[in-house]
Amino acid sequence: MAEAGAHLTSGAVREQPSIFELLAQESLMEAVKPALRHAVKVLAESNPRRFGFLWRGFDEFYLLLDVLLQRHFLSRWSASFSENFYGLKRVSAGRGLPVGPRARRRSLLLLCLVPYLRAKLEAVFARQREEEDFSIRLAQSRTQRLYRAAVAAYPYVNSAWRAWIFCQQLLFVFGAVRAHNPLLWLARVRLARLSRRDIREMELKKWPPTAAARGVAVSLSTSLSLGVFFLQFLEWWYSSDNRAVVKSLTSLPAPPEPAVHLHSQQSHHQHETGVALHFSSTFLHTVYS
């Protein structure tokens, strides 16, 4: 136990983030895209003429925003947006030196392009599966057959990719590797916690201040979550299924008023009391007469 405590207080371990921090920063960016997609969908449905193009080209629109955001944070803080939010930075995989321009370009390419291509492949696979379900079979050329074969192989490639990620994370937990994600390994970088010197340098920079940037990020994330929940609630409330449920509930027969029931019980009780009193007075009159 003493040796474990000594290791926990060492500077090398303080530099190495935990697996929970790394998974948390990944989940931050994974939650932004669905929320933004739903917001764009609501805008497009409310005004298709003005915002319809955003919904039709949402993947490209999100790719542009992602490139601008990640490029700014990589060039300024040597980290992505979510990594900087959790107090992490990218260093070289070997000696832990600050990343250079080539490593930043590789990081930007893998951060933005890989999720974009994966989303496109999943959309193509879903469309291909729908065609298989409806048995749409046309005359196929060699290119089309290769295309169908690539689409058919995508689920296996995706499963292999997920297995690689799991194995990489497992090896990271046991200390066998220093990068928890294959994308970091391909970029030849790893993640480390910000040092005191990094925090001082960030505080000396005029824009954006660290506390202000994190405050804005927290406010933006909270407002976005609440806004999406409110939009989903409105969408459910005005949906046809919900209106049918409300109509069926309102069409049920109304129960009788409780006041009438109480009044009838009180009248019955008074009648029974009057009969008892009459019987008692008649019995007493008979006894004493």
C-alpha positions as a printed Julia matrix, in Angstrom:
289×3 Matrix{Float64}:
   0.0    0.0     0.0
   2.85   2.37    0.82
   4.48   1.69   -2.53
   1.18   2.39   -4.3
   0.84   5.69   -2.44
   4.39   6.64   -3.36
   3.71   5.93   -7.02
   0.53   7.99   -6.93
   2.46  11.02   -5.69
   5.18  10.77   -8.32
   5.37  13.32  -11.12
   5.36  10.7   -13.88
   2.0    9.34  -12.81
   0.55  12.81  -12.39
   1.44  13.51  -16.02
  -0.33  10.35  -17.2
  -4.13  10.82  -17.27
  -6.49   8.08  -16.14
  -8.6    6.04  -18.5
 -11.74   7.7   -17.1
 -10.5   11.17  -18.08
  -9.64   9.95  -21.56
 -13.02   8.3   -22.11
 -14.81  11.37  -20.73
 -13.13  13.73  -23.19
 -14.04  11.39  -26.05
 -17.69  11.26  -24.99
 -17.84  15.08  -24.98
 -17.33  15.38  -28.73
 -19.49  12.32  -29.41
 -22.42  14.06  -27.7
 -22.05  17.33  -29.63
 -22.77  15.98  -33.12
 -26.17  14.32  -32.36
 -27.33  17.42  -30.48
 -26.3   19.71  -33.34
 -27.91  17.33  -35.86
 -31.23  17.48  -34.02
 -31.09  21.27  -33.8
 -30.42  21.54  -37.55
 -33.27  19.09  -38.22
 -35.73  21.23  -36.26
 -34.56  24.36  -38.1
 -34.92  22.65  -41.47
 -38.41  21.39  -40.66
 -39.53  24.81  -39.42
 -38.12  26.68  -42.46
 -37.04  24.3   -45.25
 -36.43  27.09  -47.73
 -33.87  28.84  -45.56
 -32.27  26.01  -43.56
 -32.89  23.0   -45.76
 -29.38  23.08  -47.23
 -27.9   22.66  -43.75
 -29.8   19.42  -43.22
 -29.01  18.06  -46.7
 -25.29  18.72  -46.29
 -25.06  18.29  -42.53
 -22.0   16.02  -42.62
 -20.02  18.53  -44.69
 -21.28  21.42  -42.56
 -20.2   19.67  -39.37
 -16.85  18.73  -40.94
 -16.15  22.4   -41.69
 -17.0   23.48  -38.15
 -14.97  20.62  -36.7
 -11.9   21.48  -38.79
 -12.02  25.15  -37.78
 -12.52  24.32  -34.1
  -9.88  21.59  -33.85
  -7.33  23.52  -35.92
  -7.61  26.5   -33.59
  -7.14  24.43  -30.43
  -4.35  22.32  -31.9
  -2.39  25.34  -33.07
  -2.9   27.24  -29.83
  -3.02  24.59  -27.1
  -1.6   21.43  -28.79
  -4.87  19.65  -27.99
  -8.32  19.15  -29.39
 -11.3   21.01  -27.97
 -12.4   18.19  -25.67
  -8.82  17.41  -24.6
  -8.2   21.02  -23.66
 -11.51  21.11  -21.81
 -10.32  18.27  -19.55
  -6.87  19.78  -19.01
  -4.96  17.52  -21.42
  -2.4   18.15  -24.14
  -0.75  16.21  -26.96
   2.92  15.33  -26.7
   5.22  13.17  -28.8
   4.78   9.46  -28.29
   8.45   8.87  -27.47
  10.0   11.44  -25.15
   6.91  13.46  -24.39
   8.16  16.58  -26.15
   5.77  19.26  -27.48
   4.22  18.33  -30.81
   5.44  19.97  -33.98
   3.59  21.2   -37.07
   3.64  17.79  -38.78
   2.17  16.05  -35.75
  -0.52  18.73  -35.54
  -1.45  18.22  -39.19
  -1.64  14.46  -38.66
  -3.76  15.0   -35.57
  -6.12  17.34  -37.4
  -6.5   14.89  -40.27
  -7.28  11.96  -37.98
  -9.53  13.99  -35.67
 -11.8   15.31  -38.4
 -11.52  13.13  -41.49
 -11.86   9.68  -39.89
 -15.23  10.42  -38.18
 -16.49  12.02  -41.41
 -15.56   9.0   -43.53
 -17.01   6.65  -40.94
 -20.34   8.52  -40.96
 -20.43   8.37  -44.76
 -19.69   4.63  -44.78
 -22.39   3.96  -42.21
 -24.9    5.91  -44.33
 -23.93   3.96  -47.44
 -24.18   0.68  -45.53
 -27.65   1.59  -44.21
 -28.82   2.48  -47.73
 -27.41  -0.75  -49.11
 -29.16  -2.73  -46.4
 -32.47  -1.08  -47.29
 -31.96  -2.05  -50.92
 -31.31  -5.63  -49.87
 -34.47  -5.62  -47.75
 -36.58  -4.42  -50.69
 -34.77  -6.75  -53.11
 -33.72  -4.02  -55.52
 -31.44  -5.83  -57.96
 -30.3   -4.12  -61.15
 -27.76  -5.02  -63.78
 -24.37  -4.65  -62.15
 -21.06  -3.74  -63.69
 -17.66  -4.67  -62.31
 -17.4   -1.37  -60.44
 -20.8   -1.89  -58.86
 -19.88  -5.42  -57.79
 -16.7   -4.11  -56.16
 -18.76  -1.43  -54.48
 -21.21  -4.01  -53.11
 -18.33  -6.19  -51.92
 -16.77  -3.22  -50.09
 -20.09  -2.4   -48.47
 -20.58  -6.04  -47.45
 -17.1   -6.08  -45.87
 -17.7   -2.87  -43.89
 -19.35  -4.53  -40.84
 -16.34  -6.83  -40.42
 -13.92  -3.94  -40.77
 -15.92  -1.93  -38.26
 -15.92  -4.83  -35.8
 -12.16  -5.22  -36.19
 -11.69  -1.49  -35.58
 -13.76  -1.63  -32.39
 -11.81  -4.66  -31.22
  -8.55  -2.77  -31.83
  -9.81   0.17  -29.76
 -10.82  -2.14  -26.91
  -7.47  -3.93  -26.92
  -5.62  -0.61  -27.0
  -7.59   0.67  -24.01
  -7.02  -2.57  -22.14
  -3.28  -2.41  -22.76
  -3.29   1.23  -21.64
  -4.97   0.31  -18.35
  -2.27  -2.29  -17.65
   0.5    0.13  -18.63
   1.66  -1.74  -21.71
   1.11   1.22  -24.06
   0.97   4.98  -23.52
  -1.73   5.82  -26.1
  -5.25   4.62  -25.36
  -6.61   5.14  -28.9
  -5.36   3.86  -32.26
  -5.82   7.34  -33.75
  -3.29   8.72  -31.28
  -0.91   5.89  -32.16
  -1.29   6.64  -35.86
  -0.64  10.34  -35.19
   2.47   9.35  -33.15
   1.32  11.3   -30.12
  -0.09  10.6   -26.68
  -2.08  12.56  -24.13
  -0.66  14.07  -20.94
  -1.98  16.34  -18.23
  -1.21  20.03  -18.36
   1.71  20.98  -16.14
   1.9   24.07  -13.96
   4.09  25.72  -16.55
   1.49  25.06  -19.25
  -1.24  26.54  -17.07
   0.86  29.66  -16.39
   1.51  30.1   -20.11
  -2.18  29.73  -20.84
  -3.04  32.33  -18.21
  -0.55  34.78  -19.74
  -2.21  34.57  -23.12
  -4.88  37.17  -23.58
  -7.43  35.07  -25.47
  -9.11  32.86  -24.54
  -8.46  32.83  -20.78
  -8.59  29.3   -19.41
 -11.33  29.88  -16.84
 -13.43  31.91  -19.25
 -13.04  29.34  -22.02
 -14.1   26.51  -19.73
 -17.0   28.55  -18.37
 -18.23  29.26  -21.87
 -17.82  25.6   -22.8
 -19.8   24.43  -19.76
 -22.53  27.01  -20.41
 -22.69  26.07  -24.09
 -22.85  22.36  -23.31
 -25.58  22.83  -20.68
 -27.64  25.16  -22.86
 -27.31  22.8   -25.82
 -28.44  19.82  -23.74
 -31.41  21.7   -22.3
 -32.34  23.07  -25.72
 -32.27  19.65  -27.32
 -34.38  18.21  -24.5
 -36.91  21.02  -24.91
 -37.04  20.54  -28.68
 -37.55  16.8   -28.26
 -40.34  17.43  -25.76
 -42.11  19.81  -28.15
 -41.67  17.36  -31.0
 -43.23  14.6   -28.9
 -46.04  16.85  -27.63
 -47.15  17.91  -31.1
 -46.69  14.49  -32.7
 -49.73  12.61  -34.04
 -49.18   9.67  -31.7
 -49.26  11.9   -28.64
 -52.4   13.66  -29.84
 -54.09  10.29  -30.26
 -53.14   9.31  -26.7
 -54.42  12.59  -25.29
 -57.67  12.24  -27.27
 -58.22   8.7   -26.02
 -57.65   9.8   -22.43
 -60.04  12.73  -22.72
 -62.75  10.57  -24.31
 -63.04   8.31  -21.25
 -66.35   8.63  -19.29
 -66.18  11.07  -16.42
 -66.64   9.59  -12.92
 -69.69  10.68  -10.85
 -69.35  13.74   -8.69
 -68.27  12.87   -5.15
 -70.65  15.43   -3.61
 -73.74  13.53   -4.81
 -72.4   10.3    -3.42
 -71.69  11.88   -0.05
 -75.11  13.48    0.01
 -76.82  10.14   -0.63
 -74.75   8.52    2.12
 -75.68  11.29    4.55
 -79.42  10.97    3.68
 -79.27   7.21    4.16
 -77.51   7.65    7.49
 -80.1   10.24    8.67
 -82.93   7.91    7.62
 -81.45   5.03    9.6
 -80.98   7.32   12.63
 -84.62   8.5    12.42
 -85.91   4.94   12.24
 -83.84   3.95   15.27
 -85.1    6.9    17.29
 -88.7    6.15   16.33
 -88.29   2.5    17.33
 -86.73   3.51   20.64
 -89.53   5.97   21.5
 -92.21   3.42   20.61
 -90.53   0.75   22.77
 -90.26   3.09   25.76
 -93.89   4.19   25.4
 -94.99   0.57   25.37
 -92.95  -0.31   28.48
 -94.15   2.58   30.64
 -97.76   2.57   29.51
